[in-house]
């Protein structure tokens, strides 16, 4: 299992346990640490896990309000606990996360995979539908956004242009000194 996928899995499992045990925010840090030790000993993405959990909790009211709007026929309390927490994670990454580190489509696909792995028979479809609705509602950011390879190529071209510019200036200075 890829490190970031495992990290998201630990976040989802921690949110599930926190939700199941009455949403006591004081217990969440201990739940997260227990799950890191149990499911991801030696994982490199501990900061990523904490950033996700902290970000979700900081934005929970906003996330839940967005979830209610995106799935109006499903009050939050009636959404299956796994699906609810997968959606909280997905919405956080989609709307509040770093889009360069986690492009919107990656956030959606990761959430769908978590729903398929941990949820019920229709969880993947449900999560896909809700996150797809939110993605379209916000104007499909990143749809025209360049891929990482395209960004790397652009940065390389910009660096070459800068080198050429500096070389021309140096040549000009040398010529003027003669």
C-alpha positions in Angstrom: 0.0 0.0 0.0 1.4 3.4 -1.0 2.5 5.6 1.9 0.0 8.4 1.3 -2.8 5.9 0.8 -1.9 4.2 4.0 -1.8 7.6 5.7 -5.3 8.4 4.5 -6.5 5.0 5.6 -5.2 5.8 9.1 -6.9 9.2 9.1 -10.2 7.6 8.0 -10.0 4.9 10.6 -9.2 7.4 13.3 -12.1 9.6 12.3 -14.4 6.6 12.3 -13.3 5.6 15.8 -13.7 9.2 17.0 -17.1 9.4 15.4 -18.2 6.0 16.8 -17.1 7.0 20.3 -19.2 10.2 20.5 -17.0 12.7 18.7 -14.9 13.6 21.8 -12.2 15.9 20.4 -10.0 15.4 23.4 -9.6 11.7 22.6 -8.8 12.2 18.9 -5.0 12.7 19.3 -4.7 9.4 21.3 -6.8 7.6 18.7 -4.6 8.9 15.9 -1.4 7.8 17.6 -2.8 4.4 18.5 -3.8 3.9 14.8 -0.4 5.0 13.5 1.3 2.5 15.8 -1.2 -0.3 14.9 -1.6 0.2 11.2 1.5 2.2 10.1 4.5 1.5 12.2 7.4 3.2 10.6 5.3 5.2 8.2 7.0 8.3 6.7 3.8 10.3 6.4 3.1 11.1 10.1 3.1 14.9 9.4 0.7 14.3 6.5 -1.6 12.3 8.8 -1.6 15.0 11.5 -2.1 17.8 8.9 -5.1 16.0 7.5 -6.7 15.3 10.9 -6.0 18.8 12.1 -7.3 20.4 8.9 -10.5 18.3 8.9 -11.2 19.1 12.6 -10.4 22.8 12.1 -12.8 23.0 9.1 -15.3 20.3 10.2 -18.4 22.6 10.5 -17.7 24.0 6.9 -17.0 20.5 5.6 -20.3 19.1 7.1 -22.3 22.1 5.7 -20.8 21.4 2.3 -21.6 17.7 2.6 -25.2 18.5 3.6 -25.6 20.7 0.5 -24.0 18.1 -1.8 -26.2 15.3 -0.5 -29.4 17.0 0.5 -31.4 13.8 0.7 -28.9 12.4 3.1 -28.7 14.2 6.5 -25.2 13.8 7.9 -26.5 11.6 10.8 -28.0 9.2 8.2 -24.9 8.8 6.1 -23.0 5.6 7.0 -20.2 6.4 9.4 -17.5 5.1 7.1 -18.9 7.1 4.2 -19.3 10.2 6.3 -15.7 10.2 7.4 -14.3 9.3 4.0 -16.3 12.3 2.6 -14.9 14.6 5.3 -11.4 13.6 4.3 -12.2 13.9 0.6 -13.9 17.3 1.0 -11.0 18.6 3.0 -8.4 17.5 0.4 -10.6 18.8 -2.4 -11.4 22.2 -1.0 -8.9 23.0 1.7 -5.8 21.0 0.9 -2.8 21.8 -1.2 -3.9 21.3 -4.8 -0.3 21.1 -6.1 0.5 18.3 -3.6 -2.8 16.5 -4.1 -4.7 17.4 -7.3 -8.5 17.4 -7.0 -8.9 14.2 -9.1 -6.4 12.4 -6.9 -8.3 13.5 -3.8 -11.5 12.1 -5.3 -9.9 8.8 -6.4 -8.3 8.2 -3.1 -11.6 8.8 -1.3 -13.4 6.4 -3.7 -10.8 3.7 -3.0 -11.1 4.2 0.8 -14.9 3.9 0.5 -14.6 0.7 -1.6 -12.2 -0.8 0.9 -13.9 0.1 4.1 -17.5 0.9 3.2 -20.5 -0.9 2.0 -21.4 -2.2 -1.4 -22.5 1.2 -2.8 -20.0 3.4 -0.8 -17.7 4.0 -3.7 -20.5 5.1 -6.0 -22.0 7.3 -3.2 -18.6 9.0 -2.4 -17.9 9.4 -6.2 -21.3 11.1 -6.7 -21.0 13.5 -3.7 -17.3 14.5 -4.4 -18.1 14.7 -8.2 -20.9 17.1 -7.5 -18.7 19.3 -5.3 -15.9 19.2 -7.9 -18.3 20.4 -10.6 -19.8 23.0 -8.3 -16.5 24.6 -7.7 -15.7 24.8 -11.4 -13.6 21.7 -11.8 -10.3 23.2 -10.6 -7.2 21.6 -12.0 -9.1 20.3 -15.1 -6.9 22.4 -17.3 -4.1 22.5 -14.7 -0.9 21.1 -16.1 0.3 17.7 -14.9 3.4 17.4 -12.8 5.4 16.4 -15.9 4.2 19.4 -17.7 5.0 21.7 -14.8 8.5 20.2 -14.6 9.0 20.7 -18.3 7.8 24.3 -18.0 10.2 25.0 -15.1 13.0 23.5 -17.1 12.2 25.7 -20.1 12.1 28.8 -17.9 15.5 27.9 -16.4 17.0 27.5 -19.9 15.5 30.9 -20.9 17.0 32.5 -17.8 20.4 30.9 -18.6 20.2 32.2 -22.2 19.3 35.6 -21.0 22.2 35.7 -18.5 24.6 34.4 -21.2 23.5 37.2 -23.6 24.0 39.8 -20.9 27.4 38.4 -20.1 28.3 38.5 -23.8 27.1 42.1 -24.0 29.2 43.1 -21.0 32.3 41.4 -22.4 31.8 43.1 -25.8 31.4 46.5 -24.1 34.6 46.0 -22.1 36.6 45.6 -25.4 
